[in-house]
Amino acid sequence: MADSTVTIVGNLTRDPEIRYTPSGAAKASFGVAVSRRWQNRQSQEWEEQTSFFNVVCWRDMAENVSESLGKGSRVIVTGRLEQRSWETENGDKRSVVEIVADEVGPSLRWATAQTTRNERRGAGSSSGGGGGDFGGSPSGGGASATDDDYGEEPF
């Protein structure tokens, strides 16, 4: 089964909430509001529609998101759609579709950002691209051991 990849751009509706699994893996959850605005051709009035998405991210990215972003932050989120189902204590069945993030970054359309490269937090760390790097160091670095093997600066 192929993953359903989505990319959204919007504003955080609440501060990221971080929790830890019994094994110690970090999980951050937050909401993103995505608005679409258009002009009604008949009435010439502006109309707007807002969609709300729940986003989940794991491990190093979860910790980086919770330290870096807050309610109102404009973000770009890329990830996959995932559906969860459960039964309440009353026996009611519930389900939710959420975005499990592969990448989360600040939107730079109307703001600036300053990034800091984090050191890897542990040998077992698996955040899909290195410890929470939103684009490398301010100098454009982001070098890894393999970059040094070729004797060149990374770009």
FENCORTA-V480595 format. One record per helix or strand of 2 or more residues. SS is the DSSP state (h for helix, s for strand). FROM is the first residue (numbers start at 1). TO is the last residue. If there is no record, write none. Layout:
BEGIN
SS;FROM;TO
SS;FROM;TO
END
This chain:
BEGIN
s;5;12
s;17;20
s;26;39
s;46;58
h;59;68
s;74;87
s;93;106
h;145;149
END
